[in-house]
Amino acid sequence: MTFFPEPLRPSEGRKEEHLIVDPIEADKKAKENGADWQLPEEKKKSAMYGALLTFINKLTSFFTRNEGDNLETVSQDEMVNGVQALKEIFHSLKATDQSENSKFCQHFSEVWHILYQGLQILSRTKRKAYINVPKLIALIHDMDHYPPNEDHKLGFYLGNYAGESWLPLPFRDILKKLYTDHRVNQHNSTLSKWLDLITEILQG
């Protein structure tokens, strides 16, 4: 029988944080000039973003339907798809600095919410999972507390939907740190370790 630990709780400081919408001037000028949101080197990844958006729309619709049932059921296939979407996000962060890509950040936040909510459901049920739930909990916990020396962690910004309408500098710095850390440390980088954990999660 799979052991489900206590439901995860947001990082400290979430309740005190007041969100301030602070549009990025560069993004604003780009929109005024009719510029495309993608950087030239990112255009080749447009198909991947489309796939991520499809994942997100499917999963969001699923969880919205189940809210009327007191969130007592969860589709294991949708959880697997959510983990796969997170895997693609990590690969993209390894390859490209996505810290200024507001749409990418929006996708990241939405996938985070889908998996976080799914874990809340699974923690209250005794159903057999197709994924390794304790490993997924460990991954979400690591993300929720990264980086260790910041007042607000990655999980804080994802939990507050950092993305198109709110893209604070500390959040962008965290994404840049993940990218540069992988450039320097490669197989020992944080992203590589998270991807190794995802492999174990998908093995069930």
ROSEDREN-568968 format. One record per residue (C-alpha): x, y, z; residue in three letters. Coordinates in Angstrom, 2 decimals, always signed. Last residue first. Layout:
<pt u="X" v="Y" w="Z" residuo="ALA"/>
...
***
This chain:
<pt u="+5.87" v="+4.06" w="-10.73" residuo="GLY"/>
<pt u="+8.59" v="+4.28" w="-13.41" residuo="GLN"/>
<pt u="+7.36" v="+7.80" w="-14.16" residuo="LEU"/>
<pt u="+8.48" v="+9.06" w="-10.75" residuo="ILE"/>
<pt u="+11.92" v="+7.47" w="-11.10" residuo="GLU"/>
<pt u="+12.50" v="+9.26" w="-14.40" residuo="THR"/>
<pt u="+11.16" v="+12.45" w="-12.80" residuo="ILE"/>
<pt u="+13.82" v="+12.13" w="-10.09" residuo="LEU"/>
<pt u="+16.55" v="+11.96" w="-12.71" residuo="ASP"/>
<pt u="+15.04" v="+15.08" w="-14.27" residuo="LEU"/>
<pt u="+15.19" v="+16.86" w="-10.91" residuo="TRP"/>
<pt u="+18.85" v="+15.91" w="-10.53" residuo="LYS"/>
<pt u="+19.63" v="+17.17" w="-14.02" residuo="SER"/>
<pt u="+17.81" v="+20.44" w="-13.29" residuo="LEU"/>
<pt u="+19.77" v="+20.94" w="-10.06" residuo="THR"/>
<pt u="+23.05" v="+20.49" w="-11.91" residuo="SER"/>
<pt u="+25.37" v="+17.53" w="-11.38" residuo="ASN"/>
<pt u="+25.03" v="+16.23" w="-14.93" residuo="HIS"/>
<pt u="+25.84" v="+19.69" w="-16.37" residuo="GLN"/>
<pt u="+27.55" v="+21.71" w="-13.60" residuo="ASN"/>
<pt u="+28.35" v="+24.98" w="-15.35" residuo="VAL"/>
<pt u="+25.65" v="+25.23" w="-18.02" residuo="ARG"/>
<pt u="+23.21" v="+23.55" w="-15.63" residuo="HIS"/>
<pt u="+23.78" v="+26.17" w="-12.95" residuo="ASP"/>
<pt u="+23.42" v="+28.89" w="-15.60" residuo="THR"/>
<pt u="+19.92" v="+27.67" w="-16.54" residuo="TYR"/>
<pt u="+18.71" v="+27.11" w="-12.98" residuo="LEU"/>
<pt u="+20.10" v="+30.51" w="-11.95" residuo="LYS"/>
<pt u="+18.30" v="+32.18" w="-14.86" residuo="LYS"/>
<pt u="+15.03" v="+30.66" w="-13.65" residuo="LEU"/>
<pt u="+15.70" v="+31.90" w="-10.11" residuo="ILE"/>
<pt u="+16.63" v="+35.37" w="-11.38" residuo="ASP"/>
<pt u="+13.35" v="+35.58" w="-13.29" residuo="ARG"/>
<pt u="+11.50" v="+34.81" w="-10.06" residuo="PHE"/>
<pt u="+13.45" v="+37.51" w="-8.20" residuo="PRO"/>
<pt u="+12.66" v="+40.00" w="-11.01" residuo="LEU"/>
<pt u="+8.90" v="+39.62" w="-10.80" residuo="PRO"/>
<pt u="+6.86" v="+38.32" w="-13.75" residuo="LEU"/>
<pt u="+3.20" v="+39.08" w="-13.09" residuo="TRP"/>
<pt u="+0.62" v="+39.28" w="-15.90" residuo="SER"/>
<pt u="+2.24" v="+36.78" w="-18.29" residuo="GLU"/>
<pt u="+3.79" v="+34.46" w="-15.75" residuo="GLY"/>
<pt u="+4.09" v="+34.07" w="-12.00" residuo="ALA"/>
<pt u="+0.96" v="+32.23" w="-10.91" residuo="TYR"/>
<pt u="+1.12" v="+32.72" w="-7.14" residuo="ASN"/>
<pt u="+2.06" v="+29.08" w="-6.53" residuo="GLY"/>
<pt u="+4.76" v="+29.34" w="-9.19" residuo="LEU"/>
<pt u="+6.23" v="+32.33" w="-7.36" residuo="TYR"/>
<pt u="+6.16" v="+30.67" w="-3.94" residuo="PHE"/>
<pt u="+7.34" v="+27.31" w="-5.29" residuo="GLY"/>
<pt u="+10.49" v="+28.91" w="-6.71" residuo="LEU"/>
<pt u="+11.39" v="+30.28" w="-3.29" residuo="LYS"/>
<pt u="+10.75" v="+33.55" w="-1.50" residuo="HIS"/>
<pt u="+13.23" v="+34.74" w="+1.11" residuo="ASP"/>
<pt u="+16.11" v="+33.26" w="-0.88" residuo="GLU"/>
<pt u="+18.98" v="+31.18" w="+0.53" residuo="ASN"/>
<pt u="+17.65" v="+27.69" w="-0.21" residuo="PRO"/>
<pt u="+16.88" v="+28.14" w="-3.91" residuo="PRO"/>
<pt u="+14.60" v="+26.24" w="-4.15" residuo="TYR"/>
<pt u="+12.20" v="+25.29" w="-1.33" residuo="HIS"/>
<pt u="+9.03" v="+24.55" w="-3.33" residuo="ASP"/>
<pt u="+11.10" v="+22.90" w="-6.05" residuo="MET"/>
<pt u="+12.56" v="+20.43" w="-3.56" residuo="ASP"/>
<pt u="+9.11" v="+19.79" w="-2.04" residuo="HIS"/>
<pt u="+7.59" v="+19.24" w="-5.48" residuo="ILE"/>
<pt u="+10.33" v="+16.70" w="-6.22" residuo="LEU"/>
<pt u="+9.90" v="+14.88" w="-2.89" residuo="ALA"/>
<pt u="+6.12" v="+14.73" w="-3.40" residuo="ILE"/>
<pt u="+6.72" v="+13.29" w="-6.86" residuo="LEU"/>
<pt u="+9.02" v="+10.66" w="-5.34" residuo="LYS"/>
<pt u="+6.36" v="+9.76" w="-2.74" residuo="PRO"/>
<pt u="+3.76" v="+9.49" w="-5.55" residuo="VAL"/>
<pt u="+5.68" v="+7.09" w="-7.79" residuo="ASN"/>
<pt u="+3.38" v="+7.17" w="-10.80" residuo="ILE"/>
<pt u="+0.63" v="+4.84" w="-11.98" residuo="TYR"/>
<pt u="-1.02" v="+5.25" w="-8.58" residuo="ALA"/>
<pt u="-3.04" v="+2.68" w="-6.63" residuo="LYS"/>
<pt u="-5.96" v="+4.35" w="-4.89" residuo="ARG"/>
<pt u="-5.89" v="+4.99" w="-1.15" residuo="LYS"/>
<pt u="-7.16" v="+8.57" w="-1.27" residuo="THR"/>
<pt u="-6.53" v="+11.76" w="+0.72" residuo="ARG"/>
<pt u="-2.88" v="+12.24" w="-0.33" residuo="SER"/>
<pt u="-3.92" v="+11.56" w="-3.92" residuo="LEU"/>
<pt u="-6.19" v="+14.61" w="-3.95" residuo="ILE"/>
<pt u="-3.57" v="+16.98" w="-2.52" residuo="GLN"/>
<pt u="-1.06" v="+15.49" w="-4.94" residuo="LEU"/>
<pt u="-3.32" v="+16.37" w="-7.86" residuo="GLY"/>
<pt u="-3.55" v="+19.96" w="-6.64" residuo="GLN"/>
<pt u="+0.23" v="+20.31" w="-6.63" residuo="TYR"/>
<pt u="+0.51" v="+18.60" w="-10.01" residuo="LEU"/>
<pt u="-2.03" v="+20.90" w="-11.66" residuo="ILE"/>
<pt u="-0.72" v="+23.99" w="-9.88" residuo="HIS"/>
<pt u="+2.86" v="+23.33" w="-11.04" residuo="TRP"/>
<pt u="+1.67" v="+22.75" w="-14.61" residuo="VAL"/>
<pt u="-0.04" v="+26.14" w="-14.52" residuo="GLU"/>
<pt u="+3.00" v="+27.94" w="-13.14" residuo="SER"/>
<pt u="+5.33" v="+26.47" w="-15.77" residuo="PHE"/>
<pt u="+2.91" v="+27.34" w="-18.56" residuo="HIS"/>
<pt u="+2.82" v="+30.96" w="-17.35" residuo="GLN"/>
<pt u="+6.61" v="+31.01" w="-17.18" residuo="CYS"/>
<pt u="+6.78" v="+29.87" w="-20.81" residuo="PHE"/>
<pt u="+4.37" v="+32.63" w="-21.74" residuo="LYS"/>
<pt u="+6.45" v="+35.24" w="-19.90" residuo="SER"/>
<pt u="+9.75" v="+34.33" w="-21.55" residuo="ASN"/>
<pt u="+12.28" v="+36.64" w="-19.87" residuo="GLU"/>
<pt u="+13.79" v="+33.98" w="-17.58" residuo="SER"/>
<pt u="+13.68" v="+31.27" w="-20.25" residuo="GLN"/>
<pt u="+17.46" v="+30.94" w="-20.64" residuo="ASP"/>
<pt u="+17.60" v="+28.02" w="-23.06" residuo="THR"/>
<pt u="+18.70" v="+24.37" w="-23.19" residuo="ALA"/>
<pt u="+18.45" v="+23.30" w="-19.56" residuo="LYS"/>
<pt u="+15.26" v="+25.32" w="-19.00" residuo="LEU"/>
<pt u="+13.72" v="+23.60" w="-22.03" residuo="SER"/>
<pt u="+14.59" v="+20.18" w="-20.63" residuo="HIS"/>
<pt u="+13.02" v="+21.17" w="-17.30" residuo="PHE"/>
<pt u="+9.81" v="+22.29" w="-19.01" residuo="ILE"/>
<pt u="+9.66" v="+19.05" w="-21.00" residuo="GLU"/>
<pt u="+9.88" v="+17.05" w="-17.77" residuo="LYS"/>
<pt u="+7.14" v="+19.19" w="-16.22" residuo="LEU"/>
<pt u="+4.87" v="+18.28" w="-19.15" residuo="ALA"/>
<pt u="+5.68" v="+14.58" w="-18.65" residuo="GLN"/>
<pt u="+4.75" v="+14.94" w="-14.96" residuo="VAL"/>
<pt u="+1.43" v="+16.50" w="-15.98" residuo="GLY"/>
<pt u="+0.78" v="+13.75" w="-18.52" residuo="ASN"/>
<pt u="+1.35" v="+11.12" w="-15.82" residuo="VAL"/>
<pt u="-1.09" v="+12.97" w="-13.54" residuo="MET"/>
<pt u="-3.64" v="+13.07" w="-16.35" residuo="GLU"/>
<pt u="-3.31" v="+9.32" w="-16.90" residuo="ASP"/>
<pt u="-3.80" v="+8.75" w="-13.16" residuo="GLN"/>
<pt u="-7.15" v="+10.52" w="-13.30" residuo="SER"/>
<pt u="-8.07" v="+12.00" w="-9.93" residuo="VAL"/>
<pt u="-11.03" v="+11.46" w="-7.66" residuo="THR"/>
<pt u="-12.10" v="+12.93" w="-4.30" residuo="GLU"/>
<pt u="-11.87" v="+16.57" w="-5.34" residuo="LEU"/>
<pt u="-15.15" v="+17.43" w="-3.60" residuo="ASN"/>
<pt u="-17.12" v="+16.06" w="-6.57" residuo="ASP"/>
<pt u="-17.87" v="+19.53" w="-7.97" residuo="GLY"/>
<pt u="-14.14" v="+20.22" w="-8.04" residuo="GLU"/>
<pt u="-13.84" v="+17.18" w="-10.29" residuo="ASN"/>
<pt u="-14.89" v="+19.00" w="-13.43" residuo="ARG"/>
<pt u="-12.38" v="+21.79" w="-12.80" residuo="THR"/>
<pt u="-9.66" v="+19.17" w="-12.28" residuo="PHE"/>
<pt u="-10.28" v="+17.65" w="-15.69" residuo="PHE"/>
<pt u="-10.55" v="+20.97" w="-17.50" residuo="SER"/>
<pt u="-7.22" v="+22.07" w="-16.02" residuo="THR"/>
<pt u="-5.60" v="+18.81" w="-17.09" residuo="LEU"/>
<pt u="-6.75" v="+19.06" w="-20.68" residuo="LYS"/>
<pt u="-5.88" v="+22.76" w="-20.99" residuo="ASN"/>
<pt u="-2.46" v="+22.21" w="-19.42" residuo="ILE"/>
<pt u="-1.54" v="+19.28" w="-21.63" residuo="PHE"/>
<pt u="-2.61" v="+21.20" w="-24.74" residuo="THR"/>
<pt u="-0.53" v="+24.17" w="-23.57" residuo="LEU"/>
<pt u="+2.49" v="+21.92" w="-23.13" residuo="LEU"/>
<pt u="+2.05" v="+20.54" w="-26.64" residuo="ALA"/>
<pt u="+1.85" v="+24.03" w="-28.07" residuo="GLY"/>
<pt u="+4.95" v="+25.01" w="-26.12" residuo="TYR"/>
<pt u="+6.78" v="+22.03" w="-27.66" residuo="MET"/>
<pt u="+5.71" v="+23.03" w="-31.16" residuo="ALA"/>
<pt u="+6.99" v="+26.55" w="-30.55" residuo="SER"/>
<pt u="+10.45" v="+25.22" w="-29.57" residuo="LYS"/>
<pt u="+12.05" v="+26.02" w="-32.93" residuo="LYS"/>
<pt u="+11.02" v="+29.62" w="-32.40" residuo="LYS"/>
<pt u="+13.07" v="+29.81" w="-29.21" residuo="GLU"/>
<pt u="+16.36" v="+30.83" w="-30.80" residuo="GLU"/>
<pt u="+14.68" v="+33.83" w="-32.39" residuo="PRO"/>
<pt u="+13.10" v="+35.01" w="-29.11" residuo="LEU"/>
<pt u="+9.41" v="+34.35" w="-28.93" residuo="GLN"/>
<pt u="+6.86" v="+36.99" w="-28.00" residuo="TRP"/>
<pt u="+6.46" v="+38.19" w="-31.60" residuo="ASP"/>
<pt u="+6.87" v="+41.90" w="-32.08" residuo="ALA"/>
<pt u="+3.84" v="+44.06" w="-32.82" residuo="GLY"/>
<pt u="+5.74" v="+47.23" w="-31.94" residuo="ASN"/>
<pt u="+3.47" v="+47.99" w="-29.01" residuo="GLU"/>
<pt u="+3.73" v="+44.37" w="-27.86" residuo="LYS"/>
<pt u="+7.53" v="+44.52" w="-27.90" residuo="ALA"/>
<pt u="+7.46" v="+47.79" w="-26.01" residuo="LYS"/>
<pt u="+5.39" v="+46.21" w="-23.24" residuo="LYS"/>
<pt u="+7.60" v="+43.14" w="-23.11" residuo="ASP"/>
<pt u="+10.68" v="+45.31" w="-22.71" residuo="ALA"/>
<pt u="+9.00" v="+47.37" w="-20.01" residuo="GLU"/>
<pt u="+8.21" v="+44.28" w="-17.97" residuo="ILE"/>
<pt u="+4.81" v="+44.60" w="-16.37" residuo="PRO"/>
<pt u="+4.80" v="+44.94" w="-12.56" residuo="ASP"/>
<pt u="+1.59" v="+43.57" w="-11.12" residuo="VAL"/>
<pt u="+2.08" v="+43.68" w="-7.38" residuo="ILE"/>
<pt u="+1.15" v="+40.63" w="-5.36" residuo="LEU"/>
<pt u="+1.03" v="+41.14" w="-1.62" residuo="HIS"/>
<pt u="+3.08" v="+38.51" w="+0.19" residuo="GLU"/>
<pt u="+2.12" v="+37.91" w="+3.81" residuo="GLU"/>
<pt u="+0.25" v="+34.69" w="+3.16" residuo="LYS"/>
<pt u="+3.05" v="+33.12" w="+1.12" residuo="ARG"/>
<pt u="+5.73" v="+33.89" w="+3.71" residuo="GLY"/>
<pt u="+6.49" v="+30.35" w="+4.64" residuo="GLU"/>
<pt u="+6.32" v="+27.91" w="+1.77" residuo="SER"/>
<pt u="+2.96" v="+26.48" w="+0.78" residuo="PRO"/>
<pt u="+1.65" v="+23.31" w="+2.41" residuo="ARG"/>
<pt u="+1.94" v="+19.78" w="+1.17" residuo="LEU"/>
<pt u="-0.67" v="+17.31" w="+2.23" residuo="PRO"/>
<pt u="+0.47" v="+14.92" w="+5.02" residuo="GLU"/>
<pt u="+2.28" v="+11.86" w="+3.72" residuo="PRO"/>
<pt u="+0.73" v="+9.27" w="+1.42" residuo="PHE"/>
<pt u="+1.97" v="+5.77" w="+1.99" residuo="PHE"/>
<pt u="+1.42" v="+3.42" w="-0.93" residuo="THR"/>
<pt u="+0.00" v="+0.00" w="+0.00" residuo="MET"/>
***
